[in-house]
Amino acid sequence: MKRSKWKGPFVDFRFIEEIQAITKKKKTKTFSRSSTILPKHIDLNINIYNGRRFIPVKIKENMVGHKLGEFALTRLPFKYKK
């Protein structure tokens, strides 16, 4: 189910603070997988936590509007033993 348009996109307050402080650091770590990617996040390097480790992701133009969690997979693909 989508979020109402009048509410706007969801972005965690702590994630906004981390992005504003990114000018001091090149990469930032975040646990906020439910935050929406905004146009001002383009060309940033972010490490997203997937439950076990941090996955490095570079934000590109075609990622705007998606959630951060979509780019840090939490499960490995199943492989049959040969």
Buried (B, 14 or more C-beta within 10 A) or exposed (E): EEEEEEEEEEBBEEBBEBBEEBEEEEEBEBBBBEBBBBEEBBEBEBBBBBEEEBBEBEBEEEBBEEBBBEBBEEEEEEEEEE
